[in-house]
Amino acid sequence: MMVIALVLIFAMYFVSVYTRDSYYINLSPSLPYGLYKRSAPVNLKRGDIVIFIPPDYLKTFIYKRHWLPDGWPLMKQIGAMAGDTYCINKDQQFLINGKFVGPVYKVDNQGLPLPKIEGCRTVETGTILPVATHVLNSFDGRYFGTIPLNIIKGKAVPLYNF
């Protein structure tokens, strides 16, 4: 898998240098591994995959715990948009608009504590709730809530998944 990743990184660099488009490789289990092309973040809807640089308060978790290499963006699906409701119930279940999305854990796979959200919240205008349903233990909005639209760098369109 490492050889494939190195080939994709080289291909991503080569293509982006010569076409001036942006390509991203996903090596996080939150989404299918592969090569994604960035497009403009217009007409966003639930289910779209977005690319964003995590806010400073999340960088400690993501980069210090080595979930991603330093400076790499996060790629998550939009799970909820303005007006939608998300909840963490007393059974540590994550729900969006009353539908079960996944569990909420107290610690990560290293045994370190995760941020905690309790109760229900409504997604405010100008924000989205990023989620990952590809794996059960993804670090996403169930732990840190919404993100502002202005940090989204674009939509991610899968070109090649492995």
C-alpha positions as CSV (number, residue, x, y, z in Angstrom):
1,M,0.0,0.0,0.0
2,M,2.9,2.3,0.7
3,V,4.1,2.0,-2.9
4,I,0.7,2.9,-4.2
5,A,0.5,5.9,-1.9
6,L,3.9,7.2,-3.0
7,V,2.9,6.8,-6.7
8,L,-0.3,8.7,-6.0
9,I,1.5,11.4,-4.2
10,F,3.9,11.8,-7.2
11,A,1.0,11.7,-9.6
12,M,-0.9,14.3,-7.6
13,Y,2.1,16.7,-7.6
14,F,2.8,16.2,-11.3
15,V,-0.9,16.7,-12.3
16,S,-1.4,19.7,-10.1
17,V,1.8,21.4,-11.3
18,Y,0.9,21.0,-14.9
19,T,-2.8,21.6,-14.8
20,R,-3.1,24.1,-12.0
21,D,-5.9,22.1,-10.5
22,S,-5.8,20.8,-7.0
23,Y,-5.6,17.1,-6.2
24,Y,-5.6,15.5,-2.8
25,I,-4.7,12.0,-1.7
26,N,-6.7,10.5,1.2
27,L,-4.9,8.2,3.4
28,S,-7.3,8.4,6.3
29,P,-9.8,5.6,6.9
30,S,-12.6,8.2,7.3
31,L,-13.3,8.0,3.6
32,P,-12.2,5.5,0.9
33,Y,-8.4,5.8,0.3
34,G,-7.5,7.3,-3.0
35,L,-7.0,10.4,-5.2
36,Y,-9.6,13.2,-5.1
37,K,-9.9,16.3,-7.2
38,R,-10.9,19.6,-5.6
39,S,-13.7,21.6,-7.1
40,A,-15.2,24.8,-6.0
41,P,-17.3,24.6,-2.8
42,V,-20.6,25.7,-4.5
43,N,-24.1,24.3,-4.0
44,L,-23.0,22.3,-1.0
45,K,-25.4,19.6,0.1
46,R,-25.6,16.7,2.6
47,G,-23.3,13.9,1.5
48,D,-20.8,16.1,-0.4
49,I,-17.2,15.5,0.6
50,V,-15.5,18.7,1.7
51,I,-11.8,19.6,2.2
52,F,-10.8,21.9,5.0
53,I,-7.8,22.8,7.1
54,P,-8.8,22.1,10.7
55,P,-9.2,25.1,13.1
56,D,-6.3,25.6,15.6
57,Y,-8.3,24.0,18.5
58,L,-8.4,20.7,16.5
59,K,-4.8,20.6,15.3
60,T,-3.6,19.2,18.6
61,F,-5.7,16.2,18.2
62,I,-5.2,15.6,14.5
63,Y,-1.5,16.3,14.1
64,K,0.0,15.6,17.6
65,R,-1.8,12.3,17.7
66,H,-0.5,11.5,14.2
67,W,-3.9,10.8,12.7
68,L,-2.7,12.8,9.6
69,P,0.7,14.3,8.6
70,D,1.2,17.9,9.8
71,G,-0.7,20.4,7.7
72,W,-2.8,17.9,5.7
73,P,-6.4,18.9,5.3
74,L,-9.3,16.9,6.6
75,M,-11.8,15.4,4.2
76,K,-15.3,14.7,5.5
77,Q,-18.8,14.3,4.3
78,I,-21.4,16.9,5.1
79,G,-23.7,15.3,7.6
80,A,-25.8,18.2,8.4
81,M,-26.5,21.7,7.2
82,A,-28.1,24.9,8.5
83,G,-31.3,24.1,10.4
84,D,-30.5,20.5,10.9
85,T,-30.2,19.1,14.5
86,Y,-27.5,16.8,15.8
87,C,-27.5,15.1,19.2
88,I,-25.3,13.0,21.4
89,N,-27.8,11.0,23.6
90,K,-27.2,9.5,27.0
91,D,-26.3,6.2,25.4
92,Q,-23.4,7.9,23.6
93,Q,-25.1,7.6,20.2
94,F,-24.7,10.3,17.5
95,L,-27.9,11.3,15.8
96,I,-28.6,13.7,13.0
97,N,-32.3,14.8,12.6
98,G,-33.2,11.9,14.8
99,K,-31.4,9.2,12.7
100,F,-28.6,7.1,14.2
101,V,-25.2,7.9,12.6
102,G,-22.8,6.1,14.8
103,P,-21.4,5.7,18.3
104,V,-19.4,8.3,20.3
105,Y,-16.3,7.1,22.1
106,K,-14.7,8.6,25.3
107,V,-11.2,7.8,24.2
108,D,-9.3,7.3,20.9
109,N,-7.5,4.1,19.8
110,Q,-4.5,5.2,21.9
111,G,-6.6,5.5,25.0
112,L,-6.4,9.3,25.1
113,P,-9.6,11.3,25.9
114,L,-11.7,12.8,23.1
115,P,-13.6,16.1,23.2
116,K,-17.2,15.7,24.4
117,I,-20.4,17.2,23.2
118,E,-23.6,16.6,25.1
119,G,-27.3,17.1,24.2
120,C,-28.7,18.5,21.0
121,R,-27.6,21.4,18.9
122,T,-28.9,23.1,15.7
123,V,-26.5,23.7,12.8
124,E,-26.3,27.5,12.4
125,T,-26.3,29.4,9.2
126,G,-22.8,29.7,7.7
127,T,-21.7,26.3,9.1
128,I,-21.9,22.6,8.3
129,L,-21.4,19.5,10.4
130,P,-18.7,17.3,9.0
131,V,-19.1,13.5,9.6
132,A,-17.5,10.3,8.4
133,T,-19.6,7.1,8.2
134,H,-17.0,5.0,6.5
135,V,-15.5,4.0,9.9
136,L,-17.1,4.0,13.3
137,N,-14.3,5.8,15.2
138,S,-13.7,8.8,12.9
139,F,-12.8,12.1,14.5
140,D,-15.6,14.3,13.2
141,G,-18.4,16.6,14.1
142,R,-19.6,14.2,16.8
143,Y,-16.6,15.4,18.8
144,F,-16.0,19.0,17.7
145,G,-19.3,20.2,16.3
146,T,-19.7,22.4,13.3
147,I,-17.2,24.2,11.2
148,P,-17.6,27.5,9.4
149,L,-18.1,27.5,5.6
150,N,-15.3,29.9,5.1
151,I,-12.6,27.3,6.0
152,I,-13.8,24.9,3.3
153,K,-11.3,24.8,0.5
154,G,-13.5,22.9,-1.9
155,K,-15.5,19.8,-2.6
156,A,-13.6,16.5,-3.1
157,V,-14.5,14.4,-6.1
158,P,-13.1,10.9,-6.0
159,L,-11.0,10.1,-9.1
160,Y,-9.5,6.8,-8.0
161,N,-10.2,4.8,-4.8
162,F,-8.3,1.7,-3.6
